[in-house]
Amino acid sequence: MQDKRPPTDLGIDLNEQDRNRLRLLNDELAQAEQWITRRSSEMVAAYGLATAQTRHTDRLDEDVELIATVLFLIRKDHPDFEPGRHGVVTRIDIPILPATLLEDNRHCNGVRTPWPFRDCRQNWCPLFLDLYERALQKDTAKLLSIGTLCIDIALIQQQLRSW
């Protein structure tokens, strides 16, 4: 009986231009991770100060979420780029709160993982791997079509009251 699993050592060959494009995207995403961590910490601190002034008990009256959204936009020189259209390749929502802010944040812990492409011996940031493996489901063409990042961090507060 033949083994139906694909070999684990297969990699995808890339030309130099594609390797450089992936390295640049990885570097930008590593910087984005750092920015998300800093900005999230600032927002949590500001929220804590604002609510401490109006709250006199330890009990929270609201349910708070802090979410970083990263939009990945198509390159302007890509054949599928259409002026006037949004050009979103994919998006990733990163929950920051109510999860533990810094200790368990898998996107901002500095861990780098090996890459599945042949002849590309760089370490890749967690956000890059999340983009490739989860959001794009290992679609290399879509990965190479990305040219711009747009990052938004939103604090969402819902009032929970009971009588």
RODO-2510 file (C-alpha; in nm, 4 decimals, decimal comma):
residues 163
     n   res          X          Y          Z
     1     m     0,0000     0,0000     0,0000
     2     q     0,1418     0,3381    -0,1014
     3     d     0,1820     0,6218     0,1413
     4     k    -0,0559     0,9011     0,0320
     5     r     0,1045     1,1726     0,2454
     6     p     0,3170     1,4308     0,0631
     7     p     0,6878     1,4255     0,1470
     8     t     0,7693     1,6643     0,4303
     9     d     1,0932     1,7925     0,2769
    10     l     0,9316     1,9419    -0,0336
    11     g     0,9847     2,3112    -0,0714
    12     i     0,8868     2,5732    -0,3225
    13     d     1,1559     2,7220    -0,5429
    14     l     1,1605     3,1020    -0,5605
    15     n     1,3513     3,3371    -0,7834
    16     e     1,5670     3,6096    -0,6262
    17     q     1,3044     3,8822    -0,6765
    18     d     1,0374     3,6751    -0,4978
    19     r     1,2752     3,5884    -0,2118
    20     n     1,3550     3,9570    -0,1674
    21     r     0,9861     4,0461    -0,1724
    22     l     0,9154     3,7858     0,0992
    23     r     1,2080     3,9068     0,3118
    24     l     1,0834     4,2642     0,2863
    25     l     0,7287     4,1608     0,3798
    26     n     0,8652     3,9613     0,6747
    27     d     1,0657     4,2623     0,7955
    28     e     0,7608     4,4875     0,7659
    29     l     0,5475     4,2387     0,9582
    30     a     0,8100     4,2085     1,2328
    31     q     0,8002     4,5892     1,2672
    32     a     0,4182     4,5748     1,2621
    33     e     0,4257     4,3236     1,5496
    34     q     0,6400     4,5606     1,7544
    35     w     0,4149     4,8567     1,6739
    36     i     0,1012     4,6591     1,7647
    37     t     0,2573     4,5634     2,0984
    38     r     0,3549     4,9239     2,1801
    39     r     0,0252     5,0751     2,0678
    40     s    -0,1815     4,8108     2,2465
    41     s     0,0080     4,8688     2,5702
    42     e    -0,0503     5,2437     2,5391
    43     m    -0,4223     5,1920     2,4759
    44     v    -0,4609     4,9525     2,7694
    45     a    -0,2775     5,1939     3,0000
    46     a    -0,4871     5,4906     2,8859
    47     y    -0,8088     5,2913     2,9257
    48     g    -0,7032     5,1791     3,2724
    49     l    -0,6306     5,5374     3,3789
    50     a    -0,9598     5,6661     3,2365
    51     t    -1,1713     5,4001     3,4019
    52     a    -0,9879     5,4186     3,7346
    53     q    -1,0945     5,7812     3,7686
    54     t    -1,4645     5,6943     3,7364
    55     r    -1,4725     5,3516     3,9040
    56     h    -1,4554     5,3179     4,2793
    57     t    -1,4722     4,9365     4,2976
    58     d    -1,2602     4,6555     4,1629
    59     r    -1,5560     4,5097     3,9745
    60     l    -1,5651     4,5905     3,6020
    61     d    -1,9011     4,7041     3,4650
    62     e    -1,8039     4,6553     3,1049
    63     d    -1,6735     4,3919     2,8720
    64     v    -1,3701     4,5289     2,6885
    65     e    -1,2011     4,3983     2,3754
    66     l    -0,8888     4,5281     2,2074
    67     i    -0,8397     4,3997     1,8532
    68     a    -0,5630     4,4731     1,6032
    69     t    -0,6725     4,4315     1,2417
    70     v    -0,4081     4,3990     0,9716
    71     l    -0,5244     4,4424     0,6116
    72     f    -0,2969     4,3125     0,3378
    73     l    -0,3400     4,5080     0,0140
    74     i    -0,2370     4,4122    -0,3380
    75     r     0,0717     4,5676    -0,4985
    76     k     0,0045     4,8494    -0,7424
    77     d     0,2190     4,6794    -1,0076
    78     h     0,0274     4,3491    -0,9763
    79     p    -0,1811     4,2464    -1,2844
    80     d    -0,4962     4,2121    -1,0673
    81     f    -0,4659     4,5652    -0,9259
    82     e    -0,7614     4,7841    -1,0233
    83     p    -0,7500     5,1555    -0,9388
    84     g    -1,0509     5,2614    -0,7362
    85     r    -1,1007     4,9172    -0,5787
    86     h    -0,9991     4,8262    -0,2261
    87     g    -0,7483     4,5582    -0,3342
    88     v    -0,7639     4,3609    -0,0085
    89     v    -0,5790     4,0299    -0,0416
    90     t    -0,6735     3,9181     0,3115
    91     r    -0,7031     4,0376     0,6695
    92     i    -0,5982     3,9107     1,0079
    93     d    -0,7723     4,0077     1,3318
    94     i    -0,5464     3,9760     1,6356
    95     p    -0,7309     3,9694     1,9678
    96     i    -0,5242     4,1463     2,2323
    97     l    -0,7782     4,1790     2,5125
    98     p    -0,9383     3,9993     2,6890
    99     a    -0,6430     3,7641     2,6293
   100     t    -0,3293     3,8228     2,8339
   101     l    -0,1691     4,1260     2,6771
   102     l     0,2021     4,0553     2,6597
   103     e     0,2759     3,7162     2,8132
   104     d     0,0728     3,4997     2,5758
   105     n     0,0584     3,7164     2,2647
   106     r     0,1777     3,4740     1,9996
   107     h     0,2226     3,7509     1,7438
   108     c     0,4581     3,9589     1,9510
   109     n     0,6794     3,7179     2,1406
   110     g     0,9803     3,7362     1,9091
   111     v     0,9820     3,3644     1,8267
   112     r     1,0904     3,2887     1,4722
   113     t     1,0118     2,9684     1,2835
   114     p     1,1858     2,8025     0,9855
   115     w     1,0344     2,8600     0,6411
   116     p     0,9096     2,5901     0,3994
   117     f     1,0606     2,7437     0,0836
   118     r     1,3831     2,6038    -0,0588
   119     d     1,6877     2,8290    -0,0756
   120     c     1,5318     3,0795     0,1611
   121     r     1,7146     3,0354     0,4918
   122     q     1,5667     3,3231     0,6895
   123     n     1,3700     3,3060     1,0123
   124     w     1,0130     3,4264     0,9730
   125     c     0,8088     3,6239     1,2234
   126     p     0,4913     3,4700     1,3713
   127     l     0,2620     3,7179     1,1955
   128     f     0,4177     3,6293     0,8593
   129     l     0,3658     3,2579     0,9235
   130     d     0,0089     3,3202     1,0409
   131     l    -0,0549     3,5122     0,7190
   132     y     0,0912     3,2391     0,4984
   133     e    -0,0391     2,9313     0,6757
   134     r    -0,3763     3,0374     0,8151
   135     a    -0,5034     3,3437     0,6304
   136     l    -0,3755     3,2548     0,2825
   137     q    -0,3766     2,8759     0,3327
   138     k    -0,0254     2,8485     0,1838
   139     d    -0,1181     3,0306    -0,1394
   140     t     0,2202     3,1623    -0,2540
   141     a     0,0738     3,3672    -0,5422
   142     k    -0,1447     3,5655    -0,3016
   143     l     0,1472     3,6059    -0,0612
   144     l     0,3631     3,7523    -0,3379
   145     s     0,0811     3,9861    -0,4480
   146     i     0,0872     4,1781    -0,1163
   147     g     0,2354     4,5248    -0,1377
   148     t     0,0898     4,7312     0,1465
   149     l    -0,0180     4,6845     0,5089
   150     c    -0,2896     4,8773     0,6854
   151     i    -0,3118     4,8347     1,0643
   152     d    -0,5976     4,9432     1,2895
   153     i    -0,6285     4,8823     1,6616
   154     a    -0,9783     4,9194     1,8038
   155     l    -1,0937     4,9298     2,1639
   156     i    -1,4464     4,7959     2,1911
   157     q    -1,6408     4,8462     2,5107
   158     q    -1,9800     4,6890     2,5754
   159     q    -2,1831     4,7785     2,8805
   160     l    -2,2968     4,4814     3,0863
   161     r    -2,5431     4,5720     3,3572
   162     s    -2,7620     4,3488     3,5682
   163     w    -3,0352     4,4351     3,8135
***
